[in-house]
């Protein structure tokens, strides 16, 4: 015997009430309207947070990151990294199918110098 059937047998509540789903229909109209009002207030709060806090912070941090990256690029152009010719560098058995075949897909002449 299942738990539900045991409860239905031992219950003094009529079967028609037990068979009815009482999830959202148990709320009165006033409770539903109060819930909608509260949800609307919460929605307005998060809209304001998104518009007036999150977007400006993303813009500020984007400007800061761009400024630091530009300083890094300027420094790298003035002092390029030295090529240390390790024996495992630039070892490939056939050419790449793009460009002249010697450059990888994300080749950058400043950061990835070719060995002579």
N, C-alpha and C positions, 0 to 999 in steps of 0.2 A: 504494500500500500504506500502510495506516495505521500509526501508531506502535505501537499495541497489538498488531496482528497481527505486526509485525516482532519485537516482544519475545517473543511466544508462539512464533514459529518458531525464534528463536535461543536460546530458553531450554532449559535441561536439566531444569527442573522439570516434573513431569507436569501434563497439562492439567486433571485433576480438582482439583488444588491451586490452580491459577491461576484457575479458574472460581469458587472459593469466596470469598465475601466475608469478609475477615478484619479487620473494623473492631472491633466490640465483642466478637466471639467469640474474639479473640486473647487476651483477658485470662483469667487463671486465677481460680478461685473466691476465693482469698486476695486477689488484687489487686482484685477487685470489692468484697469486704467492706472492704478498706482504703480504697478510694475512697468508699464509703458512709459510713464512720466519719469520714473527713476532711470530707466534705460536711456531715455532721451537726454537726461541731464549728464549721464556718464559719457554718452556719445559726443555731446557738445564739449565736454572737458577734454577728451582725447583729440578731438579735432583742433582745439586751440593749442594743445601741447604740441601736436604735429606741425602746425603752421607757424607758431610763434617761438618754439624752442628748438625742435629737431632740425628744421630746414636751415635756420640761421647758423646753428652749430655746425652743420655739414659744410656750409659755405665758408665759415671761419676756418675750420680745420683743413678744408681744401686749399684755401689761400696759403695757410702756414706750410702745408706739405709741398705745394708748388714752389714757394720761396726757397725752402730747404733743398729741394731737388735741383733748382736752377743754380744754387750755390755749389752743389755737388758736381754738376755738369761743368760749371766754370772751372772748378778746381781740377777736375779730371782732364780738361782740355789744356790747362797750364802744365800739369804734371802727369803725363800719361803713364800707365803702369808699364813696368819693364817686362820684356818677354824672357822668361826662363825656359830654355829649350829642354824640357823633359823628354825622355825617349818615347813616352806613351802619348805625347801630344801630336795632333794632326796625322794620326795613323788611320788610314782607310784604304781598302783594297780597290774600290772603284769610285768614280766621280759621282757627285750628287746630281740628280736630274734637273737641277735648276742653276741658273747663272753660269759661271765658268766651271762649276763642278768642284771647286776647292772650298767654297764657303758653306757652312751649315745653314739651316733654314733661318735661325735667329742670329746670324753673324752681325757683329758690330765692330767696325774697324778700330774704334777707340779702346774697347775692352777685350776684344779677341784678336790680337795681332797675329798675322800669319808668320810662321817661321820661314826663314830664307832658305 
